[in-house]
Amino acid sequence: MKRISFYPVLLTIILFFTINYSAHSQIIGAEFPDGSLCTNDTIALSLILEDATFASFDLNISFDENLISFDSMSYQNPYFFRDSIKVSNTGNTINMQWDNAEDLMFGSGILLQLQFKGIAAGNTSLSWEASNFKDKDGVDLPTNYTAGELTIFQSGITYTLTQINKGCLKDDKGQVAINVTDGVEPYSFLWFTAPKQTTQVGYGLPAGEVKMRITDGNGCPYDDSYFVEIIPAPEISFEIDPDTGYIYKPTIEFINTSTEGEGWLWDFGDTTAQATTYNATHTYVRVNTYPVTLTANNADGCDTSVVMDLSIKEVDLLIPNVFTPNGDGINDFFEIVENNNHEAKLEDMFISSELAVFNRYGKKVFESTNYMNDWDGNGLGDGVYYYVLNCRGLFSEEAYKGVVHIVGASN
């Protein structure tokens, strides 16, 4: 249950000054229009001139200090430099004085602005008391002022905010009802949604803070906000093994690491059939980067998705033409890697491989199935050797031939 007594709202009341100017005289007329505000709201009284020329003014304004209180004065006119306007507030009267040695043409616009606050309900007059404008010779300029009436309404309503429906994160199905139990009828309602709603119940509310406003029968506004709750979606995640695939070995495993969820759905990003198993395996047939999506829901029917990119790449082998098996820990082995990713070995790029190395007489000096980059020359001496590397992929095979020099062998 909330009891609200104050929300600041700026209500502008304009004082109109009308000027009839000739070469000999001008008449300044100021009017306080009637208006209303709520207790503790702020009201701005703007004094507006039109083509006014004068050298000084002495303005006295009276009001009921039991209903409104003077707060401050502000101005933007460049003639009022260094706070040259003297302002005093005594009881129910405000006095403002300013003078200059020469007449100044103020033109049209706001002369200054007064700020008041409503403090109690009731009616009060805003009146001019002994106010005048003068020219540089101290001669009073003709003036005509009209008083106005302000009505101050008592602020305060009692209301509750209740969420009556929850939705999933992506659905925006939240509903919140406003129930006003005490105040001045009739009430109007405003939800700051997109688009805005003016119903007592806010519909289709998204998760998180939603702002709203209640306005009572006196026009007093009350702003508030409500944190809309949602039905949480399951927390899901997965891993890819390997995290980068190659077209000769394009079968990838997707490992579900979710702590929640049910109703699994895998989308492998290549327009092929989807999978509904907990874990999944998929074979790609083209080089590309694929967005892999895992979707799941919970018992309330709220679903969520997580996406990871997977790259299937061409194979560009980097086969050395020299290595130095001298035991110094540098280039001691015949290492075959992927040209753009030296961490990728033959076993990462192909389903299987066979390596054979021959000396210059055609004698086989080394062979290996699924070579692991572990040949250090096998006690051979320095010289030129010939290799044949056969690699088998899922869809085709590749053969690589070349020469490799052993330099600085330790034997």
N, C-alpha and C positions, 0 to 999 in steps of 0.2 A: 504494500500500500504506500503510495507516494503523496505527500502534501507539498505542493509547490506554491511559493508566494512571490517569486520574482524571476523574470527573464528579461534582460535589457532589450528594448526595442527603440530605435531612433525614429522619432516623430518630428517632422520639420514643419514649423509654422513660419510663414514668410510675412515680414512687415513690408508693405508696399509704400515707397516714397514716390510721389508724383511731383514733377518739377515743371512749373511754367516759367520759362526764363526769357527775359528780354534784356535790353541794354541797361535797364534801370532797376529791375526787381526780379525776384523769383519766389515762388511759394513751395515750401516743402511739406508734403502731406504724408503722414505715417499711419498705418492701420494695423491693429492687432486683429487678425481673423479669429473666429471661434474655432475651437478644436477640442480634442479629448485625448487622454492618455491613461495609462494604468499606473497604480502605485509602484514606485521604484523603477518605472521606466524613465527614459531620458527624452527630454523635449529640446529641440534646437530652435531658437528664435533668430531668424536671419533678417538683418536690417538691409534693405536693398534700396539703392539710390538710382536715379536716372538723370544723367547729365547735370549733376549737382556741382556747384562751385561755392566754396566757403573757406573761411580761415580758422574757425573754431566751432566746437559744439560743447554743450553741457546738457547731458541727457539723464533724466531721473525716471525710473520705472518702478511702480509699486505693485505688490502682489500679496497674497495671503501666505505668510510664512508657515502657517500650520498645515497647509495643503501641498505646497511646492517649496523647494529649497534651491537657492542659486548654487551652481557648481563651478562654472568657469566661463571665460570669454576667449574667443579666438578671432583672428583676422588674417587676411592675406594682402591687404593693400600696402604697397611699398611706402606710402607716405607715413605709415605708422611704424617708423623704425625705432629700434631699441626700446620697445615697450613704452612708447610715448603716450599711450592712453592710460590715464589714471582711473582705476576702478576701485570703488569701495562698496561694501555691502553691509548695511546697517538695518537689522530687523527685517522689515518688509520692503525696503527700498534699495535699489541699486543706483549708484551715481557713476557716470562715465564722463570724463573731461579730456579734451584735447584742444590745443591751440597752436597756431602757426603765424609767422610774421606776415605772410602774404596769402592772398586767395589762391586756392588750388582747385583745379578742375578735376573732380573725381570721376566724371563720366558716369557710365552705367554699370551696375553690378552690386555685389554684396559689400556693404560697408563693414559690418562686423557680425559676429554670431554669439548668442548667449546660450548657455547650457543650464537647464533646470532638471530637477528630478521630482517626480510625484511621491509624496510621503503619506498622504491620507486621502480617503475618498471625500468628494464634495465638489463644489463649484467655486471658482475664484476669478476675479477680474484682473486683467493686466491693463494697467493704466499709465498714462504719461503724466508726470508731475513736474511743472516748471521747467520744461525742456526747451532748448533754443539752439539755433544755429546763428553764427554771426559772420560778417565779412571782416576784412583786414582792419577796417576802421572801428570795429566794435559795434556796428549797427546790426540790430536783430533782423534776421530774415523772416518774412511772414511764414508761419507754420500752421498746419492743421492736423490734429491727431485724433484718432478714434480708438476707444478702448475695445477689448474683446473678452469673451468668456471662455474659460477652460473647465471642462468636466473631467474629474479624476475618478476613475473606477477602482474599487478595491480588487486587488489581484488575489488569486488563490482558488485552486481546484484540488479535488482528491480523485485519483484514478489509479488503475492497475493496468499493466501490460502482461498479456498471457500468450505464450506460443501454443497454438492449437494444432499445428501440423508440422512435421519434419520431413525433409526430403533428402535425397542423396546430394553429394557435392556438386555434380554436374547438372542437376535437375532444376534448381531454383524453385523448390516447392514449399518453402517455409511460409507459414501463415501466423500472424500475430494480431491479437484482438485488443482494442482499447476499451476499457470500461470506466466511464466517469461516474462517480457516485456522489459528488458534492461540488457545487459551483453554480454559475449563472448560465442557464440554457438560452438559446440552443447552441450546440457545439458543432464546430467544423473540424475536419481532420485532413492532414496533409502528410503523405509519405514521400520522402525525398529519394524515390526510386527512379528508374528510367524505363518507361515514362512515369511521371509522378502519379500518385493515387490519392483520391480524396474520400475514400471509404473508411468506415470505422475499423474494418479488418484489412490489414495489408496482405496482399496475395503475391505469390511467386517471388518471395524474398530470398535473396542469396545468402550464403553463409557469411557470418561476421556482423559487424556493426551496421545497423540501418537507422537513419535519423528520421524523426517524425515531429509533427507540430500539432498541438491542440489549440484551437482558438475558441474562447467562450463567447457568450451572448453580448458581452460588452466590447468585444474586439480585442481582448487581452490574450496574447499568445503565450504558449508554454512549450518550449522546445525540450526534447528528450531524445534518447537513442536506446535501441534494444539490440542485444547481441544474439543473433539468430543461430540456433544450434542446428546441426545437420546429423544425419546418420553416417557414421564414419565408414569410409571405404576400406577394404582389406589392404594391408601392407604387403606388397609383393616385390620380388626381385629375382634376377637370374644371372647366371654366368655363361660365358661362351668359351668353348674349348675346341680348337685353339681360337684365340681372339682375332687372329688373321688367318684366312684360308688362301690356298693357291689352287689354280685351276686343275692341276694334275692330282690334287688331293683335296677335293672340294666338299667332302662330307664333314659336317660340323655337328658337335654335340651341344645341346642347350640344357643347362643344369638348373633346375628350379630351386631357388634358395629362399622361397617365401616362408614367412612365419604364420600367415593367415591366408584365407581364401579358399574358393572351390570353383568348380566349373571352368577349368583351364582352357584357354584357347590361344594357340600359337599362330602368328602370321609371320611367315619367313621373308616377306618383302619382295618376292619374285613372282607373284600372281599364281603360284602353284597351290595345290590343296593345303588347307590348314590342318593342324593337329590338335587333338583334345586330350592328350596324355599329360601326366604331371611333368615328366621330362620329355625331351624331343630330340630327334636326330634328323638332319636334312642335308640333301646333296644339291649343290648348285651347279649349273651348267654353263654359266657365263661369267666373265670378269665384270665386276661392278661393285658398288657399295650398296648394301641392302639394309633398310630399317627393319629390324626384327622386333615384333611386338608381342608381349605376353599380356593377356587380359584375364581377369578373374573377378568373381563377385563374392558377396557374403550372404548370410542367411536372410538378410533383409532385402536382397536383390540389388544392392548398390555395387556397381562394378568400378574397376579402375584398371589402368593400363600403364605399362612401363615399356620404354623403347630404347634399344641399343643398336648402334650401327655396326655392321660387319662388312669387312672388305674381302672380296675374293680377287686375288691379283694374278697377273702373269708371272712366270718364272724367268728370272734373268740371273743365270748362274755366274758367279765369279770364281773361276778356276785359276789358281796361281801357276805361273810358269817357272817359279823358282822357290825353293825353301832351303833353310840352312840348319840342318839337324846337328848343331854343335853343342847342345845342352845349355845354352845361355838363357833359355826361357823365352826367346824371341824368334818367331817364325821357325819353330823346331818341327812343325808337322805340316803335312800336305792337307791344308784346310780348304774345303769347298763350301762356300756360303752363298746366300742370296745377295746380289749386287747392291740392292737398296736397303737391305736389312741384314747386317752381318751376324745377327743372332740367330737367323733362320738357317738350319742345316738341311741336308738332303732328306732326312726323315720327316721334316716338316713340310717339304714341298712335293714329295713323291710317295707313292704307296710302297715302292721297293726300288733298290738300286744294286747294281753290280759293277765293281771297279776292278780292272786288271791293268797291271803295269809291266812293261817289257823293257829289256835293255836293248842296245843297238843291234844285238845279234838275233833279236826276236825271242829271247828266252823270257818267260814270265817270271818276274821277281817278286810280285805281290798281287794278291787278289783278296777281295772282300765282298760279302753280300751285305747290303744295307750299311754302307760305309759310314763310320762314325768319326771321321776326321782324326784318326789315330795312327796313321802311317808316318813313321819317322825315318824311313829309309832302310830299315831292317839290316843295318850293318853294311849297306852298300857304300861305295866310294863316290867321290865327286864324278859328275858326268851328266849326260843327256839321257833321259828315259821317256818312254812313250806310254800314254795311258789311253784306255778305252773305258768310257763310262756309259753304261746303259741304264736308263731310268724309266720306270713304268708308272704311268699315270692311270687314272680311272678310265679315261676315254682314249688314250693314245700313249705311245712310247717315244722317248727321245734318246738319241745317241750323241755323245760328245767325245771327240778325239783331239789329242794334242800332245805337246811335249812339255816336260818339266825338268828343270835343271836342279841337281843337288849340288850345293856349294858349301864348302867348309865342313864336310862330314867329320865327326869326331874320331872315326877310326882311321 
